[in-house]
Amino acid sequence: MVPLSVLDLVTVREGSGVPEALAASITAAQTAEDAGYNRYWIAEHHGMDGIAGGATAVVISAIANATKTIRVGSGGIMLPNHSPFIIAEQFGTLAALFPGRIDLGLGRAPGADGRIGQMLRKDLMRAAEQFPQDVVELRAMLAGDAVAPLAATPGSGAQVEMWILGSSLFGASLAAALGLPYAFASHFAPDQLDAALKLYRERFTSSDQLTQPHVMAAMAVVCADSDEEARFHASSLDQSFVALRSGTPGKLKPPIENYRATLAPQFQAMFAHLDQARAVGSPATVRESIERFAARTGADEIVVAGALFDSAAHCRSLTLTAAAFA
């Protein structure tokens, strides 16, 4: 079976705050390590009450410090928000602190609404257009190539595994051209999944980092002792999707029995579409869903996403999912 990894948004639950969210993420990462997951990635988002991973490199450092062997990284750093030089320094520092364990996944979305450009004092539309060049510059800095008047210290020569993240053909094309591994965000945007993976594999050019195409595909996964219990816990995740698509994102809400049955037709249709990259149920159900998705995509790795309101149930979901493939 393909290796499993974890994507974590550092979810803030209703009735609690950022300290509890960070503590829950550290516990989940330790659980994932014990269960045999390959990587634990933190996603960069900003200005959302329900997501506390904005200072992504800082969270990665805390997660890596609380674990011993699991790879830890970004899923991803939204590079248009940052100077490549600063990211080289940050991840060079992480690589020095935690040798052989740091991943740097890069995306070009802002991870927030339009106000983030004003807060960062940046023209993010122009910065997004510069994304391919910034990735090349960042890779050169980490490799120690003399492409800038000032070397990144730490950073120059750092052993950091770089990835391109995306949910469209753009990221797939860039990853292929640069010979980098590619992670597709199919857990929330499955529309171009098959076309993007096909393009990436067909156009892939080998590099010093990678000689063959390498794909990670994301799934929303909730595993419990029974299908009914898993669907109950997954209703918190469902509520988050509805709130996000309705323009009212917030903290993660408690689960609701038979939540989907209460939804309007447009949201029923949305979940029918998203469920192609979901696995919700008992260990047997989750195993079957992940195996079917892996066979469809030919993914080299699967990254599981989706926090639960009950932190203990979330950790149990991670453990049961891994055990289903043991």
C-alpha positions in Angstrom: 0.0 0.0 0.0 1.2 3.6 -0.6 2.6 5.5 2.3 0.3 7.7 4.3 1.0 11.2 5.5 -1.0 13.9 7.4 -2.0 17.4 6.5 -2.9 19.6 9.5 -4.4 23.1 9.4 -3.9 23.6 13.2 -7.7 23.7 13.7 -9.2 25.9 16.4 -12.3 24.2 17.9 -15.4 26.0 19.1 -15.1 26.8 22.8 -11.3 26.8 22.8 -8.5 28.8 21.4 -5.1 28.8 19.7 -3.1 27.3 22.6 -5.4 24.3 22.6 -5.2 24.0 18.8 -1.4 23.9 18.9 -1.4 21.4 21.7 -3.8 19.2 19.8 -1.6 19.4 16.7 1.4 18.3 18.6 -0.5 15.4 20.1 -1.8 14.4 16.7 1.8 14.6 15.2 3.1 12.3 18.0 0.2 9.9 17.3 0.9 9.9 13.6 4.6 9.2 14.2 3.7 6.3 16.5 1.3 5.0 13.9 3.9 5.0 11.1 2.9 7.9 9.0 5.5 9.2 6.6 5.1 13.0 6.9 3.3 15.6 9.0 2.6 18.8 7.1 1.3 22.2 8.3 -0.7 24.5 5.9 -0.3 28.2 5.8 -3.6 30.2 6.2 -4.2 33.7 7.5 -7.0 35.7 9.0 -9.3 32.8 9.9 -10.6 32.2 13.4 -10.6 28.5 12.9 -7.0 28.0 11.6 -3.9 28.7 13.7 -1.1 27.7 11.3 -0.3 31.2 10.0 3.3 31.2 11.4 4.0 28.0 9.6 7.7 27.6 10.1 7.2 28.2 13.9 4.6 25.5 14.1 6.8 23.1 12.1 9.6 23.7 14.6 7.3 22.9 17.5 6.0 19.7 15.8 9.5 18.6 14.8 10.8 19.2 18.4 8.0 17.1 19.8 8.6 14.2 17.5 11.7 12.1 16.6 11.6 10.5 13.2 8.5 11.6 11.2 9.2 14.1 8.4 7.7 17.5 9.1 7.1 20.3 6.7 4.8 22.8 5.0 1.7 21.8 3.0 2.4 24.5 2.1 4.2 27.8 2.4 2.3 30.2 0.2 5.4 31.6 -1.5 3.9 34.8 -3.0 3.4 36.0 0.6 7.1 35.8 1.3 10.6 36.7 0.1 12.3 33.5 -1.1 15.4 34.7 0.9 13.4 34.6 4.1 12.0 31.2 3.4 15.5 29.9 2.6 16.6 31.2 6.0 13.6 29.8 7.9 13.8 26.3 6.3 17.6 26.3 6.5 17.2 26.8 10.2 14.7 24.0 10.5 16.9 21.7 8.5 19.9 22.5 10.8 17.7 21.8 13.9 16.1 18.7 12.5 18.5 17.1 9.9 16.9 14.9 7.2 13.3 15.6 8.4 12.2 18.8 6.8 9.9 19.2 3.7 9.1 22.5 2.0 5.9 22.3 0.0 5.2 25.5 -2.0 1.9 26.9 -3.2 1.0 30.2 -5.0 -2.4 30.9 -3.4 -2.5 33.6 -0.7 -4.1 31.4 1.9 -6.5 34.2 2.8 -9.0 36.6 1.3 -8.0 39.8 -0.6 -7.2 41.8 2.6 -4.0 39.7 3.1 -2.1 41.7 0.4 -2.7 44.9 2.3 -1.6 43.4 5.6 1.6 41.9 4.0 2.3 45.2 2.2 2.5 43.2 -1.1 0.9 43.2 -4.5 0.0 39.5 -4.4 -1.3 39.3 -7.9 2.1 40.4 -9.2 3.8 38.1 -6.7 1.7 35.1 -7.9 2.8 35.8 -11.4 6.4 35.7 -10.2 5.9 32.3 -8.4 7.8 30.1 -10.9 10.9 32.4 -10.8 10.7 32.6 -7.0 10.6 28.8 -6.7 13.7 28.6 -9.0 15.5 31.3 -6.9 14.6 29.6 -3.6 15.8 26.2 -4.9 19.1 27.8 -6.0 19.5 29.5 -2.6 19.0 26.2 -0.7 21.4 24.5 -3.1 24.1 27.1 -2.4 24.2 28.4 -6.0 25.5 32.0 -6.3 22.3 33.6 -7.8 22.0 36.5 -5.3 24.3 39.1 -3.9 23.7 37.7 -0.4 23.8 34.0 0.6 21.1 32.7 2.9 22.8 31.7 6.2 21.3 29.4 7.4 19.9 28.1 4.2 22.7 27.7 1.8 23.3 24.0 1.2 20.4 23.0 3.5 19.0 19.5 2.9 15.4 20.4 2.4 13.0 18.3 0.3 11.0 20.7 -2.0 7.5 20.0 -3.3 5.1 21.9 -5.5 1.5 22.0 -4.3 -1.5 22.7 -6.4 -5.1 22.1 -7.5 -4.8 22.9 -11.2 -2.7 22.3 -14.3 -0.4 25.2 -13.5 1.2 23.6 -10.5 1.5 20.3 -12.3 3.2 21.9 -15.2 5.7 23.7 -13.0 6.5 20.7 -10.9 7.1 18.7 -14.1 9.4 21.3 -15.6 11.5 21.7 -12.4 11.7 17.9 -11.7 10.0 18.3 -8.3 7.5 16.1 -6.5 3.9 17.2 -6.8 1.1 17.2 -4.3 -2.5 17.7 -5.4 -5.1 19.2 -3.1 -7.9 16.9 -4.2 -9.5 16.8 -0.7 -11.1 20.2 -1.4 -10.6 20.7 -5.2 -10.8 17.4 -7.1 -11.9 18.9 -10.4 -8.6 18.8 -12.3 -7.0 15.9 -10.4 -6.8 13.4 -13.2 -5.8 15.9 -15.9 -3.1 17.4 -13.6 -1.5 14.1 -12.7 -1.5 13.1 -16.4 0.2 16.3 -17.4 2.7 16.1 -14.6 3.8 12.6 -15.5 3.9 13.2 -19.3 6.0 16.4 -19.0 8.2 15.4 -16.1 11.9 16.3 -16.5 14.4 14.7 -14.1 16.4 16.8 -11.7 19.1 16.5 -9.0 16.3 15.9 -6.5 14.1 13.5 -8.5 14.6 11.2 -11.4 11.0 9.9 -11.8 7.6 11.6 -11.2 6.4 11.4 -7.7 2.8 12.3 -6.8 1.0 12.8 -3.5 -2.8 13.1 -3.6 -4.9 14.4 -0.7 -8.0 12.8 0.8 -10.3 13.9 3.6 -10.3 10.8 5.9 -12.3 10.1 9.1 -12.0 6.6 10.6 -13.9 5.2 13.6 -15.0 1.8 14.9 -18.2 2.0 12.7 -19.4 3.7 9.6 -22.1 5.5 11.6 -19.6 6.8 14.2 -17.3 8.0 11.5 -20.1 9.9 9.6 -21.1 11.5 12.9 -17.6 12.8 13.6 -17.2 13.8 9.9 -20.2 16.2 10.2 -17.9 18.7 11.9 -15.7 18.7 8.8 -18.8 18.9 6.6 -20.0 22.0 8.5 -16.6 23.6 7.9 -16.9 23.1 4.1 -20.5 24.5 4.1 -19.4 27.5 6.1 -16.4 28.2 3.9 -18.4 27.9 0.7 -21.1 30.2 2.3 -18.5 32.8 3.1 -18.8 32.4 6.8 -15.7 30.4 8.0 -15.2 30.0 11.7 -14.0 27.6 14.4 -14.7 23.9 14.0 -18.1 23.0 15.3 -19.3 20.0 17.3 -20.7 17.1 15.2 -24.4 16.8 14.4 -26.4 13.6 13.8 -27.5 13.2 10.2 -26.2 16.6 9.3 -26.1 16.1 5.5 -29.8 15.2 5.4 -30.5 18.8 6.5 -28.6 20.5 3.7 -29.9 22.3 0.7 -29.6 20.6 -2.7 -26.6 22.7 -3.8 -24.6 21.5 -0.8 -25.7 17.9 -1.3 -24.3 18.2 -4.8 -21.1 19.7 -3.5 -20.5 16.7 -1.2 -21.3 14.2 -3.9 -18.5 15.8 -5.8 -16.0 16.0 -2.9 -16.7 12.5 -1.8 -14.6 11.2 -4.7 -11.6 12.2 -2.5 -13.0 11.2 0.9 -12.8 8.1 3.0 -15.3 8.1 5.9 -16.2 4.9 7.9 -14.8 1.9 9.7 -11.3 0.7 9.1 -12.5 -1.7 6.4 -14.5 1.1 4.7 -11.6 3.5 4.8 -9.2 1.0 3.5 -11.4 0.2 0.5 -11.9 3.9 -0.2 -8.2 4.8 0.0 -7.2 1.8 -2.1 -9.8 2.7 -4.8 -8.5 6.3 -4.8 -4.9 5.2 -4.9 -5.6 2.9 -7.8 -7.4 5.7 -9.7 -4.6 8.2 -9.3 -1.6 6.0 -9.2 -0.4 8.1 -6.3 3.0 7.4 -4.7 1.7 8.8 -1.4 -1.7 9.7 0.1 -1.9 12.6 2.5 -4.9 12.5 4.8 -6.7 15.7 6.0 -9.6 16.6 8.1 -9.7 17.5 11.8 -12.4 16.3 14.2 -14.0 18.3 16.9 -13.0 15.7 19.5 -9.2 15.7 19.6 -9.1 12.2 21.0 -11.4 10.9 18.2 -9.1 12.6 15.7 -6.0 10.8 17.0 -8.0 7.6 17.1 -9.0 8.2 13.4 -5.3 8.5 12.5 -4.4 5.4 14.4 -7.2 3.3 12.9 -6.5 4.5 9.4 -2.8 3.5 9.7 -3.7 0.2 11.3 -6.0 -0.6 8.4 -2.9 -0.8 6.2 -0.6 -2.4 8.7 
